[in-house]
Amino acid sequence: RLMPELPRFDDEDLKSYGDEEEESALSPPAALMSVLATQELLLENILECIPVGEFAVIQPLSDEYCLVLGYLLTWKLTLAFFKAASSQLRVLYSQYLRRTKSLNKLLYHLFRLMPENPVLSGPTSELPNKDTKTFFTEELHLDVK
């Protein structure tokens, strides 16, 4: 709920960023970027031996699983922050992500985490007469209970 409210604080300081000769960049919230940088390093250690094109098998509820989930949820917060920002702020924020190579790292990690066949597990996928349900064909509900 808080992320969409944060960009308005940067809107007030927006005029001071356009006067410099070099390309300007503005960091999304520092606390969020600090967590993201830490998670990027840890995830790189986990995935370092897996080349792009192959996928990592992460066991549910393991330490690695919790780290990957935290990393992806941090990106979800970052994207919610971007969505709420004005187009001028998005340019500045994207410059920051380009300089830190965070977006490149996200794509690199996603291509190593994506399963080859994203089949949903459970009783519905066991039925031979039904079409196989995948994460791309079904709506995923992420409600916390």
Disulfide bonds with the S-S distance in Angstrom:
none
